[in-house]
C-alpha cells in the first residue's frame, strides 16, 4: 500500500507538472517527455477551450506611386542621346576611313618614288657611270700619288699634277 501511495503521488505530481507546462506553452506546441519509452515520440498537447487570440500577419507594403512623366522623359533622353552618340561615332569612323584610304594611296605613291630613286642611285654607282660623270665634271686620271705621313710631316713620293685632257663635255672644256 505504501508503494501504491508513492506511485500515485508521483503520478499526480507528474500530471500537475504536465498541466503547468501547458499553461506556459503557446497553442499548437508539442511537449517532449524526457523519461521512459515515451521520450522517443512527442506527445501532442491537448487544445484548451480558451478563446484564441487573433494571429498576427505581415501586411503588404502600401503601393508606391511614382510619377511616370519624369521616368518616360529620362528614357526618351537616354534613347535619343544613345542614337545621336552612335551616329556621331559612325560619322567619325567613316571620316577616318576616307582619311586612311587617302594616306594609303599617298604611301603607295611614295613607295614607287622611293623604288625609282633607289634604282637611279644603283645605276649611278656603276663603275662605268662614275667614270663618265667624273669626265663630265672635268676630272682626269692621275698618276702615282704622293703621301704625307702625319706624325712627323714627312713626304713619301713626289707630288706632281695630273696630266690629261679634260672631257669635251666638261665645264672647263666649254669655257665655263
C-alpha positions in Angstrom: 0.0 0.0 0.0 2.9 2.3 0.8 4.3 1.7 -2.7 0.9 2.3 -4.3 0.6 5.6 -2.4 4.0 6.8 -3.5 3.3 5.8 -7.1 0.0 7.6 -7.1 1.5 10.7 -5.6 4.3 10.8 -8.1 1.8 10.2 -10.9 -0.3 13.1 -9.8 2.8 15.3 -9.3 3.8 14.4 -12.9 0.3 15.3 -14.1 0.4 18.6 -12.3 3.7 19.3 -14.0 2.2 18.5 -17.3 -0.8 20.8 -16.7 1.5 23.7 -15.7 3.7 23.3 -18.7 0.6 23.5 -20.9 -0.3 26.9 -19.4 3.1 28.3 -20.3 3.4 27.0 -23.8 1.9 28.6 -26.9 -1.0 27.0 -28.7 -0.1 24.1 -31.0 3.2 23.4 -29.4 4.4 19.9 -28.6 5.7 18.8 -25.2 8.6 16.3 -25.3 8.8 13.8 -22.4 12.2 13.0 -21.1 11.7 9.7 -19.2 10.9 6.2 -20.3 9.9 4.9 -23.7 7.6 7.9 -24.2 10.6 10.1 -24.6 11.1 8.7 -28.1 7.9 10.2 -29.5 6.5 13.7 -28.9 3.2 13.9 -27.0 0.6 16.1 -28.6 -0.8 18.8 -26.4 -4.5 18.9 -26.0 -6.1 22.0 -27.0 -7.7 24.2 -24.4 -11.1 25.8 -25.0 -9.7 29.2 -24.3 -10.5 32.0 -26.8 -7.7 32.0 -29.3 -6.1 35.4 -29.8 -6.0 36.6 -33.4 -2.8 35.6 -35.3 -0.7 38.5 -36.4 0.3 38.6 -40.1 2.7 40.8 -42.0 0.8 43.3 -44.1 2.0 44.0 -47.6 3.7 47.4 -48.0 1.5 50.2 -49.4 1.8 50.5 -53.2 4.3 53.2 -54.2 3.0 55.6 -56.7 5.8 57.2 -58.8 5.1 59.9 -61.4 5.5 58.4 -64.8 6.3 61.6 -66.7 9.9 62.1 -65.4 10.7 58.4 -66.0 9.4 58.5 -69.5 11.3 61.7 -70.1 14.5 60.1 -68.8 14.1 57.1 -71.0 13.5 59.3 -74.1 16.6 61.4 -73.3 18.7 58.2 -72.9 17.4 56.7 -76.2 17.8 59.9 -78.2 21.3 60.5 -76.7 22.3 57.0 -77.5 21.2 57.2 -81.1 22.9 60.6 -81.6 26.1 59.2 -80.0 26.1 56.2 -82.3 25.6 58.4 -85.3 28.4 60.7 -84.2 30.8 57.7 -83.7 29.7 56.2 -87.0 30.4 59.5 -88.8 33.9 59.8 -87.3 34.7 56.2 -88.2 33.7 56.9 -91.9 35.7 60.1 -91.9 38.7 58.3 -90.6 38.3 55.5 -93.2 38.4 58.1 -96.0 41.5 59.7 -94.5 43.1 56.3 -94.1 42.4 55.4 -97.7 43.9 58.8 -98.9 47.0 58.2 -96.8 47.4 54.7 -98.1 47.3 55.9 -101.7 49.9 58.6 -100.8 52.1 55.9 -99.2 51.8 53.7 -102.3 52.9 56.6 -104.5 55.8 57.4 -102.2 56.9 53.7 -102.2 57.0 53.8 -106.0 59.0 57.0 -106.0 61.5 55.5 -103.4 62.0 52.5 -105.6 62.7 54.6 -108.7 65.2 56.7 -106.7 67.0 53.6 -105.4 67.2 52.3 -109.0 68.7 55.6 -110.2 71.3 55.5 -107.3 72.2 51.9 -108.2 72.7 52.9 -111.9 74.9 55.9 -110.9 77.1 53.7 -108.6 78.1 51.5 -111.6 81.9 52.0 -112.3 81.3 53.0 -116.0 78.8 55.7 -115.0 81.2 57.0 -112.2 84.0 57.5 -114.8 81.7 59.1 -117.3 80.3 61.5 -114.7 83.8 62.4 -113.5 84.9 63.3 -117.0 81.8 65.4 -117.4 82.9 67.3 -114.3 86.4 67.9 -115.8 88.3 65.3 -113.7 91.2 63.5 -115.2 93.1 60.3 -114.1 96.1 60.9 -112.0 99.5 59.1 -111.9 101.2 57.8 -108.9 100.1 59.8 -105.8 102.3 61.2 -103.0 101.6 60.7 -99.3 102.2 62.9 -96.2 102.9 61.0 -93.0 101.1 62.9 -90.3 103.1 62.2 -87.1 106.3 63.8 -88.5 105.0 65.5 -91.7 107.4 63.6 -94.0 106.5 63.4 -97.6 106.5 59.9 -99.3 106.7 60.1 -103.0 107.0 63.1 -105.4 103.8 65.0 -105.9 103.1 66.2 -109.5 99.9 67.4 -111.2 97.7 65.1 -113.2 98.2 65.2 -116.9 95.4 64.5 -119.3 92.9 66.2 -121.4 89.5 67.1 -119.8 86.4 65.7 -121.5 84.8 67.8 -124.2 81.5 67.9 -122.2 83.2 69.2 -119.1 82.5 72.8 -117.9 86.2 73.7 -118.3 86.2 72.4 -121.8 83.2 74.5 -122.7 84.8 77.7 -121.3 82.8 77.5 -118.1 
